[in-house]
Each structure stands twice: as structure tokens, then as C-alpha cells.
Amino acid sequence: MFDALPAPLNSVVPFLIVLGVLVFIHELGHYLAARWRGVHVEVFSIGFGRAIFSWTDRRGTVWKLSWLPLGGYVKLHGQEKPEDADDATRAAWLSGKTFHEKSVLSRAIVIAAGPLANFALAIALFAGLFAVMGRPVVTSQLGEVVASSAAAKAGLQVGDVITSIDAKTITRFEQVREIVGSHPGQALKLVVDRAGQMLDLVVTPDTRVVGGVATGLLGVRGGATVFEPISTIAALGAGVTQTWDVTVQTFDGVIGMITRRTSSDDMGGPLRIAQMSGQVASLGLASLVSFIAILSVNLGLLNLFPIPVLDGGHLVFYAFEALRGRPLPARAQEYGYRAGFAVLIGLFVFATWNDLGHLGLFRWVAGLIG
């Protein structure tokens, strides 16, 4: 898709497109919610620093595209509290249109709208892909059989098509996974199509215990993927389902890294996203759109984490304010923001370190020293 660009730009241009779309939609959520709740928006900026160009609309909102493209922001009118503003700032406030004077519910809606917009974008992109290309379905044909696994011991081979399990008709690999997973250590009768020859096999799934729950494991991987045509309404439902599945998988991955159930080496930052943007863009528009949808879910979920500085941290403060009938003490909020900022800096440094390792920088330095 971007093959005609000079080599250094093959990743930079797709990365800027991906990041620009995600940031714009996120900030647009805040902007539209602010307009709905009667809050004046002073600035809508994509990027930070000096503006490349800007214009002011008839409502007085300044729209900017800035030089540093790693994010963006919406500046809400009167976002600072009266006690934190000087006399000149307070004198310029428009009565009834400041953020701080709105109810807790209105402020929470404005803040939550950013992450929710990212989820809405993911649903729209997935639904659009499914409506145009069809819903991807992994067939019950086996693409891999792990050596010494339950499947290998039962005689299953790559290319076999599982047509039924215990007399239940099978058409998708997802059905195989569900049935096998719910029958650990129990014998299952399979009917398999092997190059036109129907075979009866018996397989006893291996047992894997995760979190105290036993799950059946066959030791196979699905093969071919086909696209089933679906209606626009069905595509919208499939987009919601796909977004939910990505959200659950992402959240499970984060919890796994926190509990050390999975490796934290997969945590990536801007450098990894830039590299992957170029790789995915080379596969075509559909792959790039799917990649943007997945990243949009990640961005929305990340911003809902209860870390001060992030949207989720603000929502936690508003929840305490609603319960107490008044805001948390200024000192408590200040300490919270400091801690949240420290956490974000730590995560950024760690992710960047991982990125540099995956890009081979450390191996290159070691080679120079050697």
C-alpha cells in the first residue's frame, strides 16, 4: 500500500495515519460530549507543540495540527478550579460554559466519552470490514497437529477436516475448541474427512488447569480461513462481538503481565507500533483498518485504567466526589496525579526498552563491542 514511498517512510507514514486517526477520534469524543453538556471547548489539537496550521471556528474553538504528533488534547473552558486560577483567567470565564461548574455526572460524561469513542471506532471499523469482505471464519480443517499431543496420538493429521464430534455437526474450528475445552480427559468420537475418505477416530483431550479450572486441550490449530457474506445488520453485531473479544483478550493480557502469568516482553510502545504499522500497511488496506481497530480498543481500555492523569483516574476522583458530596482534598489529588504520572513514565520507559530490544539495537551494540 505504501511501497512507493522511500524506505524510511514506509513505517513513518502509516504510523502517523494510524496515530492520527486514533487521537482524532478519542479527542472528538471529548469534544462532542463537552458540546452536549454545554462546556465551551477552547482548543482541539492533534499533536503537541507549535502549530503547523490552525483555524478558529464560529464557536471560538481553535483547531490545530501541531508538530509533535504523539497524541493530542481538547482544552475545556474553565477546566481549572476557581482556586487555581488567577483573577484575569476567572474574569474571562463564560458563565454557564465552564467545565468546573458542571455536575459530577456531566464532567464524568465528558471524560468517559474519549475512551468510548475509541470503542465505537473499533465497532465501526470491524463492522465495515465484515459488511464488505464478509465475516472471517476458521474452518474445521487442521492446519497443524502438535507432536505427542492428544490429536497426534489419536491419529489426526494436517489437512484433516473434522465434520462431527459426538454426533454434533462441526463447520468451524471455534466449535472444535469449545467442545474439546469443555471435555478435559473425556473420550470424544470424531468423524474426519481425509481427502474424501471418512474416518471414525476417538480422541481423549489432554487436561490443562488454569486458575483452578480444568480445560481440554487437543493440540491442533485451525487451517484455512473463509469469509462468510453477512448482512449489514449482522455485520454490526459481529463488529460489537469482535470488539468485545479484543477487549477481553487485551485485558486478560494486561492482567497476565501484572500477575506474571505471561511475559511482559510483548509490551510495546510507539516504536513497536510504528514498525507494525509499516508491516501491516504492506499487507493491504483491510489489514491496516483491522490494525487500527485493534489499537483503538487498546487505547480506549488503557485510558479507562484507574490511573490518575488518565481518563480512568479522573473518573475515580469523580466517583469519590459523588459518594462524599464534595471533591477529594487537593493534596490527595495532587499526590494521586504525581503517582499516576510516575507510573506512566515508568511504563513508557519499559515499553521503549522492549521496543529497542525487538528492533535489535542491543544486539547491534553488542556486535560493535564484540
N, C-alpha and C positions, 0 to 999 in steps of 0.2 A: 504493500500500500504506500509506503514511503521509500521505496527502493531507489527512486530517482534523486533523493537527497544526498548530499555529501555524507560520508561515513560518520563523522562526529555528530551530525544532526539526526541520524536515524533513530536515536533514543531521545534526544532532547525535544524535538518537535512533538512526537506522540506524548511524551511526559507532560509537556505544557498543555496540550489539548486535554489530556485526562485530568490533570490537576485543576485546570481552568473550569471544566465542566462541574467537577465535584464541589469546588469552592463556590462557584456562582450559585448552584442550586441550594447549597447549605445556607448561604447568606440571603438568598432570595426568600427562603422560608422565614428567617428572622424578619426580613423587610415586610413581607406581606402580612405576617401576624401583627407586627407593630402598627401597620396601617389600619388593620382591622380593629385593634384595641385603642385606636386614637392617639398613638405615640408618633410624634414627628421624627423622621429619620434625617439626620443631618448629612451623613456621608455613607455611600455604598462603594466600597473599594475592593477591587480584585488585585491582590498583591500589596506590598508594603513599600514605604519609602517615597521618593519623589515620583510624581505622576508623569506618565508618558503623555497622556492626554486626559482631559476631564471636561465635563459639561454639567450645567445645573438645570434641572427640570423646573416646570412651572410651580411645583410644590416647595421648591427651595432645597431639594436634595441634590448633593454633589455626587456625581457618578465618576469614578476614577479607575483607570488602569495604571498600576504602578510598576516600577522597575523590578522589584524583588517578588517573584511570582509564587513564593512558598506560603500561600494562604490568602486571607482576606478578612474583611471585617465590615460590620454595619455599626455606625456611631449613632446611638439613640439620643434624642434630645433630653437633656436633664437626667442622664444616666447616673451622674454623680449625685450624692446626697447633699441636701442643703448645707449641712455642717462641714462638708468637704469642699464647698465651692466658695469662691471669693465674691465680693459684692458685685463686681462687673458681670460675672457669669450669672448670678441669680437675677440681676436686673434684665438680662437678655432672655430669660426663660419665657416661653409662651404658655400662658395659663391653660391648664387642661390638657396640654400635649406633652408633658414631661413624663419620662419613664418612672421616676421615683415616686410620683404621686398616684400611680395606678395601683389597683388592688393586687394582693398577692397572686390571685388567680390569673389576672391579666399579665403580670410580669412572667409568671411561670409559662403561660401560653406562648409568649414571645420567645422565651429562651428555648422551650422544647421544640418549637417549630423548625429550627435548623436541622437537628438530627432527624426529625420526622420527614422533612423534605428529602433527605438522603434516602430514607427507606422508600418513599414514594417514587423517587427516581429509579431505584432498583426495580421496583414492581413494574413501572412503565417500560423500562428497557427490556426486561425479561419477557414481558407480555408482548412487546413489539416483535422481538425475535421469534417467539413461538407462533405468533399470528402469521408472520411472513415465511418462516422456514419450517414450521411445524415443531412439535414437542419432541426433544431428543429422548429416545428410549433405547436402553441397552438390551439387546436380545438375550435369550437364554442360551445362546451359543457360547461355549467356553473358549476364552482367549488364552488362558494359562491354567495349568494344573501344577500345584506345588509338589515337589518330590517328597515322598514319605508322608504326605497328608492323607486325610481320610478319603478324599476323592481318588488319589493315586492308588491307594490300597484297594478301593472298590473297582478299579479298572477304568475310570473315566479318563478320556484323552482330549487334548486340544482339538477343537473343531466339533466335538460332540454337541448336539442340541438337546437340552433337557425339555421334554414335551409334557411330562407329568411327574408329580411327586405324591405318593399315596393316593393315586387316582384323581388328584386335583390338576386340572389343565394349567400348564405353565407357558407363558408367552414372553415374559420379561425377566431379566436377571434379578430385578428387585424382588420378585416373588420367591425366587430361589433363596435369596439372602434372608427374607423374612421367615420362611418355613424352617430352614436349617437353623437359624438363630434361636428359634423357639423350641427346638428339639435336641438339646445337647445330650449326647450319649445314647440317643434312641435310634433304632434302625429305621431307615426310610426306604421305601420302594420307588425306584426311579425308572421311567421309560425314557430311553435315549435314542435319538436319531443319529446314526453314524453313517454318513454318506449314503442315506437312503435305506439303511438296514436298521430295523427297530430292535433294540436290546433291552432286556429287563435286568437291572442291577440293584443291589442292596448296598446302601452306604450308612455307616454309623458316624455321625459328625463328632469331631473332637470337642472337648469341653474347655472353654476359657472362662475364667472367673474375673469379672471387672466390677469393682465396688461391691463385692459380695453377691453379685448376680451372675449366674451361670448362663453362658451363651454358646450356642452350637457353632462350630467352625468347620467348613468343608475343605478349604484350601484351594479355591478356584477363583478366577477373575473373569468377568464378562468380556465378550469379544466385540462383535460388530455393533455399531450404533446406527439406528434408523430414525428418520424424522416422520412422526405421525401428523398428518394435517389435522388441525383443530379449528373450531370457530373462534371468532374474536372474543366472545364471552368466555369460552373455555380457556383461551389464551390468557385472559386477565386473571382468571382463577389460578391458572398454572403459574403466572408471574408472582402472585401472592404466596403460593406454596413454595416456589423456588427461593423467594426472598426469605421466607421463614426458615427454610432448611439451611441456607447460607448463614443466617443469623445464629441459629443453634450451633452449627459446626464451628463458627468463629468464636462464639462464647465458650464452647467446650474446649477449644484450643487454648484460649487465654487461661481458663481455669486449670487446664492441664499443665501449662508452663508455670503457673503460680504454685501448684502442688507438686511440681517436678515429675508429673506423670509423663509428660512429653518434653522433648528437648527445646530449649529456648533459642537454639541456633537458627530456627526458622523465622525468628522475629526480624523483620526488615524495616528499613526507613526509606527516605527519599531516594537514595542511590539505587536501592534494590527495585523500587517502584519504577524509576527511570529506565533501568535495564530491562525490566519485564515489559514495560510499555513498548519499547522498541521491538522486542521479540514477538509480543502478541500482535502488534500492528502489522508485522510482516506476514502474519497468517491470514489477514483479511479483515474487512470491516466488522463482520459478525463476531469474530474473536475479540476485537477491540471493544465493541459495545458490551459484550459479556464481561470483559475485564473491568470496564468502568462500573458496571452494575455491582460486581462483587466488591470492588473498592468502596463504592458508595455505602454498601451495608457496613463495611468495616469502619468507615468514617462516622457513620451515624451511631453505631454501637460504641465506638471509642468515646465519642462526645457525651454519651449518657452515663459513662462511668462516674461514680460519686467522688471525683477528684476536684477540689477547689481549683478555679481557673477555667476548667472545662464547663460545658453547659450542665452536665450532671451535678457538678459541685454546687452551682447556683441553685439548681432545683432542690438539693438537700437543704441549703440555707433557707429557701422559701418554705419548705416543709416544716422546718423548725419554727419559722416565723408564724406560720398558720397555727401550729399547735400551741405556741406560747402567747400568741396575741400581740407579739412585738418582735422586732428583729433580734438576732443574736448580738451580744455585745461586740462593739467594734474591734476590741482586742482579739476576741475569739475568731472573728472573720479574718483579721489580718494574719494571725498565726496560721489559719487554715489555708489562705492563699499562698503564704510563703512555703508551707509544706507541699501544697499541690504543685507549685512552680518547681520546687526541688525534684519532685517525683518525675515531672515531665522532662526536665533537663536530663535526669538520670536515664530515663527510657530512651531519649533521643541519642544520647552518647552511646548507650549499649547497642541500640539498633544500628547506628552508624558503624560501630566497631564490627558488628556482624556483617554489614554490607561490604566493608573493606576486605574482610576475610573471604567472603564469597567471590568478590571481584579479583581475588588473587594478589592483592597488594602485598600482604605479608610474605607470601611465597616468593614474590619478585624481590623484595628487600632481602630475604634470606639468601636468595640466589646471588645477589650482588655481594653480600658479605662473604658467602662461601667462595 
